[in-house]
Amino acid sequence: MAFTIQNVDWEKDKHRLKALREHVFVLEWRVPEASEFDEHDHSACHVLIINDENEPIATGRLTQRGELGRIAVKRCHRTLPVYRALFEALITVAKRNNVPNIKVICNLESVSYHKSIGFTPDGQVFMDAGVPRQRLKCPAERFPLPDVTQLH
């Protein structure tokens, strides 16, 4: 499967970003829409992955505080290559913006994976829209900049 990774601007591409996030989070995961979109969307760096038919299949953002989040991937595209490409694109944005520490908030079942790649817990487990979550952090220097020719 071929796909293209784009760094996009919220104001120009919010219709595509919102549609994808609404599909994954609001419709599929039943997250309240009011919890999905926030004040960080306007200032965050957004990444969008599109397929060969120019349809958005995955997105994520990096806030100015260095937090990776709002990772939304359509169900039929939830594969390691798509997640890896999205993560690498977001790490590249973080490093190019001199973000010293990368932070994530994840579901509890993802904590062990994030620990295996260098993240450490940052605080206690908390509830977010009825889902137990954990904050984790990792120095950005832990991740080398990927070879951009590999990101497709």
Helices and strands as residue ranges (DSSP letters): E 3-8, H 10-21, I 22-28, H 33-36, E 45-51, E 56-62, E 67-73, G 75-77, H 80-96, E 101-107, G 108-110, H 111-116, E 120-121, E 126-128, E 131-139, G 140-142, G 148-150
